[in-house]
Every structure is written in structure tokens, then in C-alpha cells.
Amino acid sequence: MKSTLLFVVATAFIGACAHEVPAQKLEASAAAIRAAEEVGAEKQPAAALHLQLAKEQTDRAQKLIKDGKDDEAAMLLVRAEADANLAVALARSSQEAADAAGALDKVKSLQEGK
């Protein structure tokens, strides 16, 4: 009786933990997507591509979770988070390059004014 009860409790615990993994990864990918949107990734072509990939992968992962394919969903959500983080990096890099070019132009115009 005790071993049967232990088996049932262990099985329920393992099932609950398995479902938490995709939920945690879903939250992480959603946070990364929000971060990419906040830095303006949709305005930069390369960043926008990775942002779109992240959104598509997250949508697909949600469908896999509904179908009970948590392992596949978890892997897809890792990819989605990585793509969203890459979108953030690309957007920031593009903005920093634009800022540097603006600063360089300002320096040149100051030098010409002497």
C-alpha cells in the first residue's frame, strides 16, 4: 500500500515538474520578446527578423504544450528566447552605431568650424 501511494505521489510530482519547465521557458521567451520590442527591434531589419522568429517559435511551442509535447515545446522555447535576445542585441548595436555616427558627424562639423 505504501509503495503504491509513493509511486502515485512520485508520478504526480514528476508530471507537475515536467509541465513547469515549459511554463518557465514560456515566461522567459515572452520576457525576451517584450525586451526586444521595447528596444525597437521591429525597426531594424535584422533584429525584426529574429523577433518574428521568436514570436513564431513561441506560438508553435504553445500549440505543442496544448498537444502534450512538452519536451519539444521546451526546446522550441529555448530557441525563441535566444532569437529574441539576439534581436535585442542587434537592435542595440544598430542604435549604438547610429549614435556613434551622429557623434562623429558632430565632431567633424566642430572641427570644420575652427
C-alpha positions in Angstrom: 0.0 0.0 0.0 2.8 2.4 1.0 4.8 1.6 -2.2 1.7 2.2 -4.4 1.0 5.5 -2.7 4.6 6.5 -3.0 4.5 5.6 -6.7 1.4 7.7 -7.3 2.8 10.7 -5.5 6.1 10.4 -7.3 4.4 10.1 -10.7 2.2 13.2 -9.9 5.3 15.2 -8.8 7.3 14.3 -11.9 4.3 15.2 -14.1 3.9 18.5 -12.4 7.6 19.3 -12.7 7.6 18.4 -16.4 4.8 20.8 -17.0 6.5 23.6 -15.1 9.6 23.5 -17.4 7.7 24.7 -20.5 5.8 27.2 -18.4 9.1 28.7 -17.1 10.6 28.7 -20.6 7.4 30.3 -22.0 7.7 33.1 -19.5 11.4 33.6 -20.3 10.8 33.7 -24.1 7.9 36.1 -23.6 10.1 38.4 -21.4 12.8 38.3 -24.1 10.3 39.2 -26.8 9.0 42.1 -24.7 12.6 43.3 -24.2 13.2 43.2 -28.0 10.0 45.1 -28.7 11.0 47.7 -26.0 14.4 48.4 -27.7 12.7 48.9 -31.1 13.8 45.6 -32.7 10.9 45.8 -35.2 12.5 48.9 -36.7 15.8 47.2 -37.6 15.6 44.6 -40.4 18.0 42.0 -38.9 16.6 42.4 -35.4 13.0 42.3 -36.8 13.7 39.0 -38.5 14.8 37.4 -35.2 12.0 39.0 -33.3 9.5 37.5 -35.8 11.2 34.1 -35.5 10.9 34.3 -31.7 7.2 35.1 -31.9 6.5 32.3 -34.4 8.5 29.7 -32.3 6.6 30.8 -29.1 3.3 30.4 -30.9 4.3 26.9 -32.1 5.5 26.0 -28.7 2.2 26.9 -27.1 0.4 24.6 -29.6 2.9 21.8 -28.7 2.2 22.3 -25.0 -1.6 22.0 -25.6 -0.8 18.8 -27.5 1.1 17.4 -24.5 4.5 17.6 -26.3 6.3 19.5 -23.5 9.8 18.3 -24.4 9.5 19.6 -28.0 7.9 22.8 -26.7 10.7 23.4 -24.2 13.4 23.1 -26.9 11.5 25.4 -29.2 11.1 28.0 -26.4 14.8 28.0 -25.8 15.3 28.8 -29.4 12.6 31.5 -29.2 14.3 33.1 -26.2 17.7 33.0 -28.0 16.2 34.6 -31.1 14.6 37.4 -29.0 17.8 38.0 -27.2 19.6 38.2 -30.5 17.0 40.7 -31.7 17.7 42.8 -28.6 21.5 42.7 -29.2 21.1 43.6 -32.9 18.7 46.5 -32.2 21.0 47.9 -29.5 24.0 47.5 -31.8 22.3 49.3 -34.6 21.3 52.2 -32.3 24.8 52.4 -30.9 26.2 52.6 -34.4 23.8 55.3 -35.3 24.7 57.2 -32.2 28.4 56.9 -32.9 27.9 58.1 -36.5 26.0 61.1 -35.2 28.7 61.9 -32.7 31.4 61.6 -35.4 29.4 64.0 -37.7 29.2 66.5 -34.8 32.9 66.3 -34.2 33.6 66.8 -37.9 31.3 69.8 -38.0 33.0 71.3 -34.9 36.4 70.8 -36.5 35.4 72.5 -39.7 34.1 75.5 -37.7 37.5 76.3 -36.4 
